[in-house]
C-alpha cells in the first residue's frame, strides 16, 4: 500500500468520530471506522480496518491491500467468521481454505479487500452451529439442520458489508464469490457489483457433501455432478467428476454469471 493509501485509511478514523446515518437494511445498521493498523500475514501485508456498529457488539474488520479509496471494480471477498474452520482447521467446511485463498488472490492483484464478518454459522452463532453439526452427524444436510433448529437456510445479512464498503469509499466491486445471494444483497443495499471472480475450493472427504448441498440447495455456482463445465465456474480448481484441464487464471464473469473478456 502506498503512503497515500495508508494515510487515507487513517483519515477515516477522524472522519467517523462524529459519523451518524440512517443506516443500511431493516435494522438501520450504521458503522464507523474506529481503527487502522498494519498487519503482516503469512500471505502478505495488509492494512486492517476495524469497524464499530450501532446494532450489536460484533466487531467486523476489513483486510485492505493497495489503494482502494475512490477505486472502481475493487476485487472484494466477503468472508463470514468460522471459528471451527478458520482457527481450528475443521475439514467439515472449506472456510479456512476460502479465507487463505481469498487473501492470496487479493495479494496477487493491484488492490483488493476482504471483509471479515462476524456471522458465525451462516448467522446462527457458534453454539447453534455445533448443534447443527450434531444433526448432520445423524444424517441431515446443512440446510435441513438449520431448518430443524428453527432457522432459515442462511440467516446472514450483508447490510454491514455494504456500509463498510461505502465507508471505505469504494465505488464498485468485483465480488470474489460463488454465492449469488451475496451479489443480490449487496446490489439491494446500493453497492455496484461490476463482476464476479469465481472462488471454488477443491473438496475433501469430509466436506464434499457440504459443498454438494451448497450447489444443489443454496444455489452456489459449483459443479459437483460432472455436468458440462460452466462458464461462471472457476477453471483453476478441479472437483470430482469434472473433465478437462485446469487453466492458470480464474475465468471472470459479470455479476450474473456471464463470462467477460476474450472468448
Secondary structure, DSSP 8 states (H G I E B T S, - for coil): --HHHHHHHHHHHHHGGG-----BTTTTB-EEEEEEEEEEETTEEEEEEEEEESSSS--EEEEEES--TT-SSEEEEEEE--IIIIIT--SSSSHHHHHHHHHHHHHTSSSEEEEEE--HHHHT-HHHHHHHHHHHHTT--HHHHHHHTT--S-----HHHHHHHHHTT---EEEE-S-HHHHHHHHHTT--EEEEE-------TTTHHHHHHHHHHS--S---S--S--TTS-SS---TT--S---SS--EE-TTS-B-S--
